[in-house]
Amino acid sequence: MKKLLFLLLVAFAHAAELPPLPAGAFTVVVIPDSQGYLGLGTKIEEQSTAPVTNPWLENHVKFIREHRDDQNIVFVTHVGDIVEKDREPEWAIAKQHLDQLRGVVPFSLTVGNHDMTTKGDAHLFQQTFPASSFKAYPWYLASYTHDRADQNVSANNVNSAQLFSAGGFDFIHLSLECNAPDDVLAWASNLLTQHAKRRAIITTHMDLGVIDKPKSNEGYSADPQGRMRWVKIHGARGNSGEQLWDKLFRKHANLAFVLCGDQSRVTALRRADQGDHGNTVHALLSDYMSKGGLRLMRFIPSENRVEVITWDTTNHQPIETMIHKKEREHHQFSLPYQMKP
C-alpha cells in the first residue's frame, strides 16, 4: 500500500511538472479574462465585507515573473475583461498585480466589454493604465488617438500597439478593444502595413464564440460556435468577429494569430483560416472561467510549430478538461507555424 501511494505521488508530481522549453524556443503568454474578483461588492461575493482581491490574477502574474527566464517569456497579452464590474476597487487590484509586469516583460492590455460601458466609455481603464504610463518603454509603439470630444472612447491606450523580437524574429502586436469600430480598424491596418516585415499578432476581446447571440441560457454553451456575428459594445459602430475578419484580419499577409476571450461557456476554441495573401491565420479563444487557466504559446522555430499549453497557475498543473470543453485537445495542442525554411 505504501509503495502504491509513493508511486501515485511520483506520478502526480511528474504530471504536474511544466515541460522544459525546447532549445531556441520562446513563449508568448496569454492571460484570459480575469474578472473573478472576491470581496466587498464583487459579483462572486456580493455580501462579503472582506477587502477586494483577485487570487487568480495574482497567481498568473507571479507565475510570469517566476518563469520569465526558464520559459523565455518575451511578451504577455491580456484578452480583456480585466475587471468584472467597471469600478475603482477592482481596477485598483488589477493595477496592483499587472503593474508588477512593468520592467519585467513587454505586455499589453485589451479592453473587454466589462472594462467599459456599452457605449465604449473606458475612463476608469484610461485612468488606471493610461498611454502616458507606457510611453517610456521602448517596446510600446502607439496608442490610437482621435480629435472627437468623447476622449473616453477608444483613445488613450484603449487600442494600442507593441513591438518585440525573439529568436531572430520581429513581431508587432495590436490590442484592439471589444467590437472595435471602423476608425480603430483603419488605424490598425495602417500600422500592420507600415510594419509589414514584422510578424503580426492581434488580441481583441470578441472574435470566436457562439456565432449568433443565444436566445436561451443553454445556448451560450450549446449553440453553434465559430466566428461571432453579434456585438456588445459601440452599438451600430461596433464590429463583430466576422466583420473584423472581413475588414482587417484577412487583409494582411503578416498576420498569423488572433487571440480573444469573452466566452466563458465556450472556454476554448480555435480555427485556422486563409487570408487574402494565402497566409494562415490561427484564431484562438481562451476564457477559463476567470480562474486558474493561463495560456503559454511556445514558439519552436526548429520544428515550425507553436506548442500551446494551458496551465493552472493556482493548482500548478496542466488543464486537461473543463466543464464546457471536456476533451484535452482543446487545452493542450500544437499549431503549425512556418518560422524556419
VOBA-1610 file (N, C-alpha, C; in pm, whole numbers, padded with zeros to 5 digits, always signed):
BEGIN
Met+00083-00120+00000Met+00000+00000+00000Met+00086+00126+00000Lys+00190+00127+00084Lys+00279+00243+00091Lys+00351+00262-00042Lys+00391+00150-00105Lys+00459+00159-00233Lys+00368+00218-00339Leu+00240+00174-00339Leu+00143+00226-00435Leu+00121+00375-00415Leu+00108+00418-00291Leu+00090+00560-00261Leu+00210+00640-00310Phe+00329+00586-00287Phe+00451+00654-00331Phe+00452+00670-00483Leu+00416+00562-00554Leu+00415+00568-00700Leu+00312+00668-00751Leu+00198+00674-00684Leu+00095+00771-00724Leu+00142+00913-00703Leu+00210+00937-00592Leu+00263+01071-00564Leu+00370+01109-00666Val+00455+01016-00701Val+00558+01042-00801Val+00493+01073-00936Ala+00392+00993-00972Ala+00323+01014-01100Ala+00256+01150-01104Phe+00191+01190-00993Phe+00126+01320-00987Phe+00227+01432-01000Ala+00337+01420-00928Ala+00441+01524-00933Ala+00495+01537-01074His+00513+01422-01142His+00565+01426-01278His+00463+01490-01373Ala+00335+01452-01356Ala+00231+01505-01443Ala+00215+01655-01428Ala+00242+01706-01308Ala+00221+01847-01281Ala+00344+01932-01308Glu+00445+01874-01365Glu+00569+01947-01392Glu+00559+02017-01526Leu+00587+02146-01529Leu+00584+02220-01655Leu+00695+02169-01745Pro+00663+02127-01867Pro+00766+02072-01955Pro+00876+02175-01982Pro+01001+02129-01992Pro+01110+02222-02021Pro+01094+02284-02158Leu+01144+02404-02174Leu+01134+02474-02302Leu+01236+02416-02400Pro+01194+02380-02521Pro+01289+02330-02620Pro+01395+02435-02655Ala+01509+02390-02699Ala+01619+02481-02734Ala+01574+02578-02843Gly+01607+02706-02825Gly+01575+02807-02924Gly+01432+02856-02923Ala+01350+02803-02832Ala+01208+02841-02827Ala+01188+02965-02741Phe+01074+03029-02758Phe+01035+03144-02676Phe+00884+03140-02655Thr+00837+03210-02552Thr+00697+03199-02510Thr+00626+03333-02510Val+00506+03334-02566Val+00412+03444-02553Val+00302+03396-02458Val+00277+03472-02353Val+00177+03434-02253Val+00047+03509-02280Val-00064+03437-02272Val-00196+03495-02291Val-00274+03484-02160Ile-00306+03598-02100Ile-00389+03600-01979Ile-00535+03606-02022Pro-00614+03501-01993Pro-00757+03505-02025Pro-00832+03605-01935Asp-00960+03621-01962Asp-01045+03710-01881Asp-01013+03689-01732Ser-00996+03798-01660Ser-00954+03789-01519Ser-01055+03855-01426Gln-01184+03845-01460Gln-01287+03920-01387Gln-01334+03850-01259Gly-01264+03747-01215Gly-01304+03674-01094Gly-01254+03738-00966Tyr-01318+03844-00922Tyr-01277+03915-00801Tyr-01356+03865-00681Leu-01293+03869-00566Leu-01356+03830-00441Leu-01362+03950-00347Gly-01455+03946-00252Gly-01461+04052-00152Gly-01578+04147-00171Leu-01574+04256-00097Leu-01683+04353-00086Leu-01732+04402-00222Gly-01861+04381-00249Gly-01923+04434-00368Gly-01897+04358-00496Thr-01826+04246-00490Thr-01795+04171-00612Thr-01912+04081-00650Lys-01913+04037-00775Lys-02021+03951-00822Lys-02019+03817-00751Ile-01899+03762-00727Ile-01888+03631-00665Ile-01927+03635-00518Glu-01889+03743-00449Glu-01915+03754-00305Glu-01985+03885-00273Glu-02105+03901-00322Glu-02177+04028-00309Glu-02200+04069-00164Gln-02214+03971-00074Gln-02245+04002+00066Gln-02119+04011+00152Ser-02004+03989+00093Ser-01880+03988+00170Ser-01843+04129+00219Thr-01778+04134+00333Thr-01722+04260+00384Thr-01570+04259+00377Ala-01514+04153+00318Ala-01368+04141+00308Ala-01315+04234+00200Pro-01188+04271+00207Pro-01128+04354+00103Pro-01134+04284-00033Val-01136+04362-00138Val-01140+04307-00274Val-01004+04245-00307Thr-01009+04125-00362Thr-00886+04055-00405Thr-00912+03983-00537Asn-00806+03941-00601Asn-00816+03856-00720Asn-00700+03756-00715Pro-00717+03645-00643Pro-00607+03550-00625Pro-00562+03485-00755Trp-00653+03471-00853Trp-00616+03404-00977Trp-00527+03495-01062Leu-00562+03623-01072Leu-00476+03716-01144Leu-00341+03729-01073Glu-00345+03734-00942Glu-00220+03740-00864Glu-00130+03622-00897Asn-00188+03503-00907Asn-00110+03383-00937Asn-00057+03384-01080His-00135+03438-01173His-00088+03450-01311His+00039+03536-01317Val+00033+03652-01256Val+00147+03745-01260Val+00267+03684-01187Lys+00242+03620-01076Lys+00350+03553-01003Lys+00417+03447-01090Phe+00336+03368-01160Phe+00389+03266-01249Phe+00477+03328-01357Ile+00428+03434-01419Ile+00504+03500-01526Ile+00638+03550-01474Arg+00638+03613-01361Arg+00763+03665-01304Arg+00859+03552-01269Glu+00806+03443-01214Glu+00892+03333-01172Glu+00946+03253-01290His+00872+03250-01400His+00911+03166-01514His+00955+03246-01636Arg+00978+03374-01617Arg+01019+03455-01731Arg+01144+03399-01798Asp+01240+03357-01719Asp+01367+03310-01775Asp+01360+03165-01824Asp+01309+03074-01741Asp+01313+02933-01782Asp+01216+02902-01895Gln+01111+02985-01912Gln+01019+02969-02025Gln+01046+03073-02135Asn+01149+03154-02116Asn+01187+03258-02212Asn+01063+03337-02256Ile+00992+03392-02159Ile+00870+03470-02186Ile+00910+03606-02244Val+00867+03633-02366Val+00909+03754-02436Val+00797+03856-02450Phe+00673+03811-02428Phe+00559+03905-02438Phe+00441+03845-02363Val+00359+03935-02306Val+00237+03895-02234Val+00122+03979-02287Thr+00010+03915-02318Thr-00109+03988-02360Thr-00229+03943-02277His-00318+04036-02250His-00441+04009-02176His-00558+04026-02273Val-00652+03929-02278Val-00757+03930-02379Val-00876+04020-02342Gly-00874+04082-02225Gly-00984+04172-02187Gly-01076+04114-02082Asp-01171+04195-02038Asp-01246+04171-01914Asp-01146+04158-01800Ile-01070+04263-01786Ile-00971+04272-01679Ile-01044+04277-01545Val-01160+04344-01543Val-01242+04350-01422Val-01381+04294-01453Glu-01455+04263-01348Glu-01594+04219-01361Glu-01689+04338-01363Lys-01674+04424-01260Lys-01754+04546-01251Lys-01660+04663-01274Asp-01699+04750-01363Asp-01615+04864-01400Asp-01619+04968-01288Arg-01545+04937-01180Arg-01546+05024-01062Arg-01405+05028-01001Glu-01380+05134-00929Glu-01244+05164-00882Glu-01181+05054-00796Pro-01254+04991-00701Pro-01188+04889-00619Pro-01128+04774-00701Glu-01197+04732-00806Glu-01143+04623-00888Glu-01028+04672-00975Trp-01038+04793-01027Trp-00927+04847-01106Trp-00802+04865-01020Ala-00820+04900-00895Ala-00704+04915-00806Ala-00630+04783-00788Ile-00705+04674-00774Ile-00643+04542-00760Ile-00578+04499-00891Ala-00645+04525-01003Ala-00585+04493-01133Ala-00452+04565-01151Lys-00449+04692-01115Lys-00326+04769-01126Lys-00217+04713-01033Gln-00257+04680-00912Gln-00161+04626-00814Gln-00088+04504-00870His-00160+04418-00938His-00098+04296-00990His-00031+04318-01125Leu-00100+04380-01219Leu-00046+04392-01354Leu+00072+04487-01362Asp+00078+04585-01273Asp+00194+04674-01271Asp+00323+04600-01237Gln+00311+04481-01180Gln+00431+04403-01148Gln+00498+04346-01273Leu+00432+04359-01389Leu+00494+04318-01514Leu+00583+04428-01571Arg+00566+04550-01524Arg+00645+04662-01575Arg+00793+04639-01546Gly+00875+04658-01647Gly+01018+04639-01632Gly+01061+04494-01631Val+00963+04402-01641Val+00993+04259-01641Val+00980+04202-01782Val+00870+04238-01851Val+00843+04184-01985Val+00750+04280-02058Pro+00763+04296-02188Pro+00665+04375-02263Pro+00526+04314-02250Phe+00424+04400-02237Phe+00290+04346-02221Phe+00185+04442-02275Ser+00066+04386-02302Ser-00045+04468-02350Ser-00171+04431-02274Leu-00262+04526-02268Leu-00392+04506-02203Leu-00501+04538-02304Thr-00597+04447-02317Thr-00707+04464-02411Thr-00833+04498-02332Val-00911+04590-02384Val-01030+04638-02313Val-01151+04554-02355Gly-01207+04481-02258Gly-01325+04398-02283Gly-01454+04471-02252Asn-01566+04405-02274Asn-01695+04470-02252Asn-01719+04502-02105His-01659+04425-02013His-01675+04456-01870His-01586+04572-01827Asp-01494+04614-01913Asp-01397+04718-01879Asp-01443+04857-01923Met-01565+04868-01976Met-01618+04995-02024Met-01769+04987-02028Thr-01832+05096-02066Thr-01977+05097-02082Thr-02014+05044-02220Thr-02140+05017-02241Thr-02184+04967-02371Thr-02159+05068-02482Lys-02147+05196-02446Lys-02117+05299-02546Lys-01968+05318-02567Gly-01885+05240-02496Gly-01741+05245-02517Gly-01665+05338-02425Asp-01731+05393-02323Asp-01663+05480-02228Asp-01573+05395-02138Ala-01442+05415-02149Ala-01344+05334-02075Ala-01259+05421-01983His-01320+05522-01920His-01241+05622-01847His-01169+05562-01726Leu-01225+05460-01662Leu-01155+05402-01547Leu-01032+05321-01593Phe-01045+05251-01705Phe-00927+05185-01762Phe-00821+05289-01797Gln-00864+05397-01860Gln-00769+05502-01901Gln-00700+05565-01780Gln-00774+05584-01672Gln-00712+05640-01551Gln-00612+05543-01489Thr-00642+05414-01499Thr-00558+05313-01435Thr-00437+05278-01518Phe-00455+05268-01651Phe-00347+05229-01741Phe-00339+05324-01860Pro-00311+05453-01835Pro-00307+05550-01945Pro-00188+05526-02038Ala-00200+05574-02159Ala-00090+05562-02255Ala+00038+05626-02202Ser+00025+05733-02126Ser+00142+05803-02073Ser+00227+05715-01982Ser+00164+05615-01920Ser+00238+05528-01829Ser+00317+05420-01904Phe+00299+05411-02037Phe+00371+05312-02118Phe+00472+05375-02213Lys+00461+05504-02237Lys+00541+05566-02343Lys+00691+05559-02321Ala+00734+05543-02196Ala+00878+05536-02168Ala+00938+05401-02208Tyr+00853+05300-02230Tyr+00905+05168-02264Tyr+00934+05162-02415Pro+01054+05119-02454Pro+01088+05118-02596Pro+01001+05024-02680Trp+00938+04925-02616Trp+00854+04830-02689Trp+00713+04883-02716Tyr+00676+04993-02651Tyr+00541+05048-02670Tyr+00541+05136-02794Leu+00467+05094-02897Leu+00472+05163-03025Leu+00375+05279-03035Ala+00249+05257-03001Ala+00149+05362-03027Ala+00019+05332-02954Ser-00060+05438-02941Ser-00198+05429-02892Ser-00286+05502-02991Tyr-00401+05444-03022Tyr-00495+05510-03112Tyr-00541+05643-03053Thr-00547+05746-03136Thr-00594+05878-03092Thr-00699+05929-03192His-00782+06020-03145His-00877+06088-03232His-00900+06227-03174Asp-00965+06314-03252Asp-00986+06452-03208Asp-01132+06482-03176Arg-01211+06377-03152Arg-01350+06398-03114Arg-01359+06441-02967Ala-01477+06485-02928Ala-01496+06529-02789Ala-01495+06411-02692Asp-01536+06293-02738Asp-01550+06179-02650Asp-01416+06106-02631Gln-01324+06170-02561Gln-01190+06113-02542Gln-01191+05989-02452Asn-01301+05964-02382Asn-01310+05841-02303Asn-01337+05718-02388Val-01365+05740-02516Val-01397+05631-02608Val-01280+05604-02701Ser-01229+05482-02698Ser-01131+05428-02793Ser-00989+05480-02777Ala-00969+05601-02724Ala-00836+05663-02720Ala-00762+05628-02591Asn-00640+05683-02578Asn-00561+05676-02455Asn-00541+05533-02406Asn-00480+05451-02491Asn-00440+05314-02460Asn-00553+05213-02467Val-00674+05254-02502Val-00783+05159-02520Val-00753+05069-02640Asn-00682+05124-02738Asn-00629+05047-02850Asn-00480+05080-02860Ser-00397+04978-02861Ser-00254+05002-02850Ser-00174+04905-02936Ala-00046+04939-02956Ala+00044+04856-03036Ala+00179+04844-02968Gln+00239+04726-02979Gln+00368+04697-02917Gln+00459+04626-03018Leu+00590+04640-02997Leu+00690+04569-03077Leu+00773+04482-02986Phe+00808+04363-03033Phe+00903+04280-02961Phe+00974+04188-03059Ser+01089+04139-03019Ser+01168+04048-03103Ser+01213+03930-03018Ala+01222+03815-03081Ala+01265+03694-03011Ala+01307+03590-03113Gly+01412+03515-03081Gly+01456+03406-03166Gly+01497+03448-03305Gly+01533+03575-03322Gly+01568+03626-03454Gly+01450+03671-03536Phe+01331+03678-03474Phe+01210+03719-03544Phe+01154+03846-03482Asp+01103+03935-03568Asp+01045+04061-03522Asp+00893+04054-03530Phe+00828+04102-03424Phe+00682+04096-03414Phe+00623+04234-03391Ile+00500+04252-03438Ile+00415+04363-03396Ile+00290+04302-03335His+00246+04359-03224His+00125+04313-03157His+00029+04429-03143Leu-00100+04404-03168Leu-00203+04505-03150Leu-00306+04456-03050Ser-00345+04542-02957Ser-00458+04518-02869Ser-00573+04605-02916Leu-00681+04541-02959Leu-00798+04613-03010Leu-00916+04591-02916Glu-00982+04699-02878Glu-01095+04693-02785Glu-01207+04604-02836Cys-01294+04566-02747Cys-01411+04486-02782Cys-01494+04555-02890Asn-01519+04483-03001Asn-01602+04535-03111Asn-01547+04667-03166Ala-01417+04672-03185Ala-01351+04794-03232Ala-01420+04851-03356Pro-01451+04983-03356Pro-01518+05047-03470Pro-01424+05065-03589Asp-01479+05111-03699Asp-01404+05123-03824Asp-01284+05216-03814Asp-01296+05327-03740Asp-01183+05419-03731Asp-01063+05353-03662Val-01091+05269-03564Val-00983+05195-03498Val-00922+05093-03594Leu-01006+05028-03672Leu-00955+04929-03767Leu-00868+04994-03874Ala-00902+05115-03916Ala-00820+05186-04014Ala-00681+05215-03956Trp-00678+05258-03830Trp-00551+05281-03760Trp-00470+05153-03751Ala-00535+05043-03715Ala-00466+04915-03703Ala-00412+04870-03838Ser-00492+04886-03942Ser-00450+04845-04075Ser-00327+04922-04121Asn-00324+05051-04092Asn-00208+05132-04129Asn-00082+05084-04057Leu-00093+05050-03931Leu+00023+05001-03856Leu+00072+04868-03912Leu-00020+04778-03944Leu+00020+04649-04000Leu+00089+04667-04135Thr+00044+04764-04211Thr+00107+04792-04340Thr+00245+04854-04321Gln+00256+04949-04229Gln+00385+05012-04201Gln+00489+04913-04152His+00444+04810-04083His+00534+04711-04024His+00512+04574-04090Ala+00496+04577-04221Ala+00463+04456-04295Ala+00571+04350-04288Lys+00694+04388-04257Lys+00802+04290-04247Lys+00806+04220-04112Arg+00725+04269-04019Arg+00716+04204-03887Arg+00601+04104-03886Arg+00617+03998-03812Arg+00510+03902-03792Arg+00408+03963-03696Ala+00280+03945-03727Ala+00177+04017-03653Ala+00089+03924-03570Ile+00056+03973-03449Ile-00038+03909-03359Ile-00139+04016-03317Ile-00266+03982-03316Ile-00370+04073-03269Ile-00443+04008-03153Thr-00464+04086-03047Thr-00553+04045-02939Thr-00675+04137-02940Thr-00792+04076-02942Thr-00915+04153-02926Thr-01005+04075-02832His-01112+04134-02785His-01190+04064-02683His-01289+03966-02741Met-01364+04007-02844Met-01466+03921-02905Met-01429+03888-03048Asp-01405+03760-03074Asp-01379+03712-03209Asp-01449+03577-03227Leu-01397+03473-03161Leu-01460+03342-03165Leu-01557+03328-03048Gly-01655+03239-03068Gly-01752+03212-02962Gly-01879+03156-03021Val-01992+03184-02956Val-02121+03144-03010Val-02151+03234-03130Ile-02177+03175-03245Ile-02185+03252-03369Ile-02293+03360-03364Asp-02414+03322-03326Asp-02524+03419-03316Asp-02566+03433-03170Lys-02611+03550-03133Lys-02646+03574-02994Lys-02750+03473-02946Pro-02720+03400-02839Pro-02811+03295-02793Pro-02947+03351-02748Lys-03051+03271-02771Lys-03185+03307-02729Lys-03224+03239-02598Ser-03134+03153-02549Ser-03158+03086-02422Ser-03027+03076-02346Asn-03035+03056-02217Asn-02915+03043-02136Asn-02830+02924-02180Glu-02895+02815-02217Glu-02824+02696-02261Glu-02746+02722-02390Gly-02795+02816-02469Gly-02731+02845-02597Gly-02589+02895-02587Tyr-02554+02956-02473Tyr-02419+03010-02457Tyr-02311+02902-02458Ser-02352+02777-02436Ser-02257+02666-02446Ser-02296+02566-02554Ala-02425+02563-02591Ala-02474+02458-02682Ala-02493+02504-02826Asp-02509+02633-02851Asp-02533+02681-02987Asp-02408+02667-03074Pro-02422+02671-03207Pro-02306+02660-03297Pro-02199+02764-03265Gln-02075+02721-03274Gln-01962+02805-03236Gln-01870+02830-03355Gly-01815+02951-03358Gly-01726+02989-03466Gly-01695+03137-03454Arg-01684+03205-03567Arg-01659+03349-03563Arg-01791+03422-03537Met-01789+03511-03439Met-01913+03570-03388Met-01973+03673-03484Arg-02107+03682-03481Arg-02179+03777-03566Arg-02261+03875-03484Trp-02227+03894-03358Trp-02302+03987-03273Trp-02204+04067-03188Val-02251+04178-03135Val-02165+04272-03064Val-02226+04307-02929Lys-02142+04360-02842Lys-02185+04406-02710Lys-02158+04555-02688Ile-02065+04611-02764Ile-02017+04748-02741Ile-02028+04831-02869His-02049+04961-02853His-02048+05060-02962His-02173+05057-03050Gly-02273+04976-03018Gly-02395+04975-03098Gly-02368+04945-03245Ala-02428+05024-03333Ala-02414+05002-03477Ala-02271+05025-03526Arg-02190+05100-03449Arg-02050+05125-03487Arg-01961+05005-03457Gly-02007+04918-03369Gly-01923+04808-03327Gly-01912+04700-03433Asn-01793+04639-03444Asn-01770+04532-03540Asn-01766+04397-03470Ser-01839+04302-03524Ser-01838+04165-03473Ser-01709+04095-03515Gly-01688+03975-03466Gly-01573+03897-03508Gly-01572+03875-03658Glu-01687+03843-03713Glu-01697+03821-03858Glu-01660+03948-03935Gln-01705+04063-03888Gln-01671+04190-03954Gln-01523+04224-03937Leu-01467+04194-03822Leu-01324+04216-03801Leu-01241+04134-03901Trp-01285+04011-03924Trp-01215+03928-04022Trp-01222+03991-04161Asp-01341+04030-04203Asp-01358+04083-04338Asp-01291+04218-04358Lys-01294+04302-04253Lys-01242+04439-04268Lys-01093+04452-04239Leu-01037+04359-04160Leu-00899+04376-04117Leu-00817+04247-04123Phe-00857+04145-04051Phe-00771+04029-04030Phe-00729+03962-04161Arg-00819+03945-04252Arg-00790+03869-04374Arg-00698+03944-04470Lys-00685+04075-04450Lys-00619+04160-04550Lys-00468+04171-04536His-00409+04120-04429His-00267+04144-04403His-00188+04013-04402Ala-00091+04007-04493Ala-00013+03885-04512Ala+00072+03850-04391Asn+00105+03949-04308Asn+00193+03923-04193Asn+00116+03878-04069Leu-00018+03878-04075Leu-00095+03838-03957Leu-00102+03686-03946Ala-00064+03634-03829Ala-00060+03489-03809Ala-00151+03442-03695Phe-00177+03530-03595Phe-00254+03487-03478Phe-00351+03597-03436Val-00474+03555-03403Val-00573+03643-03342Val-00617+03576-03212Leu-00603+03648-03101Leu-00632+03594-02968Leu-00753+03665-02910Cys-00839+03591-02839Cys-00960+03653-02786Cys-01006+03580-02660Gly-01110+03636-02597Gly-01168+03578-02476Gly-01319+03593-02480Asp-01378+03643-02371Asp-01519+03681-02360Asp-01614+03566-02336Gln-01590+03447-02392Gln-01690+03341-02396Gln-01657+03231-02295Ser-01690+03252-02169Ser-01653+03155-02065Ser-01724+03022-02082Arg-01845+03024-02137Arg-01918+02898-02154Arg-01883+02828-02285Val-01794+02890-02361Val-01727+02822-02471Val-01590+02775-02422Thr-01524+02862-02347Thr-01399+02836-02276Thr-01277+02830-02367Ala-01277+02741-02463Ala-01163+02725-02553Ala-01213+02690-02692Leu-01158+02755-02793Leu-01198+02730-02930Leu-01085+02777-03020Arg-01067+02710-03132Arg-00966+02756-03227Arg-01008+02722-03369Arg-00958+02799-03462Arg-00981+02773-03604Arg-00866+02833-03683Ala-00847+02785-03803Ala-00744+02838-03893Ala-00812+02877-04024Asp-00787+03000-04069Asp-00843+03049-04194Asp-00732+03102-04284Gln-00756+03100-04412Gln-00658+03152-04507Gln-00690+03297-04539Gly-00589+03384-04520Gly-00606+03523-04553Gly-00600+03547-04703Asp-00621+03672-04744Asp-00624+03706-04886Asp-00492+03682-04955His-00382+03677-04881His-00249+03658-04938His-00200+03514-04923Gly-00289+03423-04884Gly-00252+03284-04871Gly-00195+03246-04737Asn-00182+03343-04648Asn-00129+03316-04514Asn-00234+03253-04425Thr-00190+03164-04337Thr-00280+03103-04241Thr-00292+03192-04118Val-00414+03221-04078Val-00440+03299-03957Val-00505+03206-03855His-00433+03182-03745His-00485+03100-03637His-00560+03188-03538Ala-00686+03158-03514Ala-00766+03230-03415Ala-00784+03140-03293Leu-00755+03194-03174Leu-00757+03116-03051Leu-00838+03189-02944Leu-00940+03121-02893Leu-01018+03171-02781Leu-00973+03103-02653Ser-00951+03180-02548Ser-00927+03123-02414Ser-00995+03209-02310Asp-01092+03149-02240Asp-01162+03216-02130Asp-01191+03109-02025Tyr-01100+03095-01931Tyr-01104+02986-01835Tyr-01178+03023-01706Met-01302+03071-01726Met-01392+03100-01614Met-01331+03201-01517Ser-01235+03280-01565Ser-01169+03385-01485Ser-01095+03330-01364Lys-01051+03205-01374Lys-00984+03144-01260Lys-00844+03099-01296Gly-00815+02968-01290Gly-00675+02926-01289Gly-00601+02919-01420Gly-00671+02916-01534Gly-00605+02887-01660Gly-00526+03002-01718Leu-00402+02972-01759Leu-00313+03068-01826Leu-00261+03000-01951Arg-00257+03073-02063Arg-00212+03016-02189Arg-00064+03048-02214Leu+00013+02945-02246Leu+00152+02960-02287Leu+00163+02920-02433Met+00199+03013-02518Met+00223+02984-02658Met+00373+02975-02680Arg+00423+02853-02693Arg+00567+02830-02703Arg+00605+02816-02850Phe+00671+02918-02904Phe+00715+02919-03043Phe+00844+02837-03053Ile+00842+02734-03137Ile+00956+02643-03151Ile+01004+02650-03295Pro+01096+02742-03326Pro+01138+02762-03466Pro+01194+02637-03532Ser+01269+02557-03460Ser+01332+02439-03519Ser+01230+02337-03568Glu+01107+02344-03517Glu+01002+02249-03555Glu+00888+02315-03631Asn+00902+02446-03657Asn+00797+02521-03728Asn+00658+02496-03668Arg+00650+02513-03539Arg+00521+02495-03474Arg+00513+02579-03347Val+00391+02599-03300Val+00366+02664-03173Val+00297+02563-03083Glu+00359+02535-02970Glu+00300+02446-02872Glu+00219+02529-02773Val+00091+02495-02758Val+00003+02571-02668Val-00023+02487-02544Ile+00019+02542-02430Ile-00001+02477-02301Ile-00096+02564-02219Thr-00203+02506-02168Thr-00290+02579-02077Thr-00258+02529-01936Trp-00209+02620-01854Trp-00153+02585-01723Trp-00233+02649-01612Asp-00271+02569-01514Asp-00343+02620-01398Asp-00241+02674-01298Thr-00235+02806-01287Thr-00133+02868-01202Thr-00171+02865-01054Thr-00292+02823-01024Thr-00334+02809-00884Thr-00306+02668-00833Asn-00339+02569-00915Asn-00317+02429-00875Asn-00187+02371-00929His-00114+02452-01008His+00019+02414-01058His+00014+02284-01138Gln-00073+02282-01238Gln-00084+02162-01321Gln-00148+02199-01455Pro-00127+02118-01557Pro-00190+02146-01686Pro-00340+02124-01677Ile-00414+02203-01753Ile-00560+02184-01759Ile-00590+02081-01866Glu-00652+01972-01826Glu-00683+01862-01916Glu-00829+01862-01959Thr-00916+01919-01877Thr-01058+01918-01908Thr-01126+02036-01839Met-01237+02082-01899Met-01319+02186-01839Met-01465+02148-01859Ile-01553+02206-01783Ile-01693+02166-01786Ile-01755+02181-01924His-01717+02286-01997His-01776+02309-02129His-01692+02254-02244Lys-01568+02220-02216Lys-01480+02159-02315Lys-01402+02049-02245Lys-01455+01928-02252Lys-01400+01818-02172Lys-01276+01755-02233Glu-01261+01761-02366Glu-01150+01693-02431Glu-01019+01768-02411Arg-00914+01693-02384Arg-00782+01750-02361Arg-00734+01835-02478Glu-00769+01797-02600Glu-00718+01862-02720Glu-00760+02009-02730His-00859+02050-02653His-00899+02190-02652His-00801+02276-02572His-00726+02214-02483His-00644+02288-02387His-00494+02267-02404Gln-00457+02154-02460Gln-00317+02122-02484Gln-00305+02079-02630Phe-00238+02160-02713Phe-00234+02129-02856Phe-00116+02198-02922Ser-00098+02169-03050Ser+00013+02225-03126Ser-00039+02280-03258Leu+00019+02390-03305Leu-00020+02454-03430Leu+00098+02464-03524Pro+00080+02435-03653Pro+00190+02458-03747Pro+00211+02607-03770Tyr+00336+02649-03773Tyr+00366+02789-03798Tyr+00507+02798-03856Gln+00516+02840-03982Gln+00643+02841-04053Gln+00734+02952-03999Met+00847+02914-03948Met+00946+03010-03900Met+01080+02989-03968Lys+01122+02865-03979Lys+01249+02832-04046Lys+01222+02769-04182Pro+01303+02800-04284Pro+01283+02740-04417Pro+01313+02591-04416
//
